[in-house]
Amino acid sequence: MNPINSLETSAPVQPNQPVMAPLALTVEEAAIALNVSTKTIRRLLLRGVLTSSKALRKKLIPRQQIEGFLMATCDTPKRIA
């Protein structure tokens, strides 16, 4: 089961309304989504690799930050000449 997708059904769903994925993840949710420890997520936040919103009591990492981090750190396929 994909942790991010499992969060989509955490809120009560009204009939005929689409299920919306969360816009941001907590440190714990981000760690689960990336299959790393919360300590690793906190290190990435300290290094500025990921950014979080501090508007609420807990840090929220925008979903786009997680996706951007994955895209930026993916290996690029090497071309065979």
N, C-alpha and C positions, 0 to 999 in steps of 0.2 A: 504494500500500500504506500502511495506517495504521501508524505506528511503534509505537503502544501495542499494537495487536493483533499485530504481528509479534513482540513480546516474549513473547507468550503461549506460543509453541511453543519458546522457547529452552531450557527444561529438558526432560530426557528424560521421555517420557510412558509411563506404565504402561498396559497394556490395561485397559479398562473403568473408567478413572479420568478425571473431567472435567479439562479444561485450565483452570488457574487464572491469571487475569491478575495481573500483579505488583501488590502492595499499594503500592509506592512506586517512584519513578523517580529516577535519578541526575540531576545537573544537566544532563549531556549528553543523556540521554533526554528530560527535560522540554523542553529546547530543541528537540529534533527534533519532539516531540509538538505543541508550540505554534508550530512553524515560525519560531522566533526564534533569536538567538545565545545562547551560554552566558553571555556578558556581560550580556545582558538578564535572564536568569534570576537571575544573581548580584545584579544591581541590585534586582530584586524581593525577593530574600531580605534584602538590606541594609535596604530600606525597610520590611520587615515585611509586605509584601503577601502573600508566600508564607512558609511556615515549613518548616523541615526538621528531621529527626531527626539528632542528632549522636552517636548511640549506637555507630555503626560508624566505620570509618576515613574513609568518604566520606559526604557529605551525601545524605540520601535525602528526597525530597519526597513526602509521601503523595499518592496518586492523587486522593483527595478534595479536597486543596488545589488541584490543577490544575483539576479540574472546577468547584470553587467559585469560583475566580478567573475562569474563563470565564463562568459564570453571572452573577457580580457585575458584570462589565464588558461584558456584552452590551447592545446598544442595545435599548431598549424601543420597540415599535411605537407610533407616535403615532396617537391616535384622531382620526378625521375627524368633526367635529361635524355 
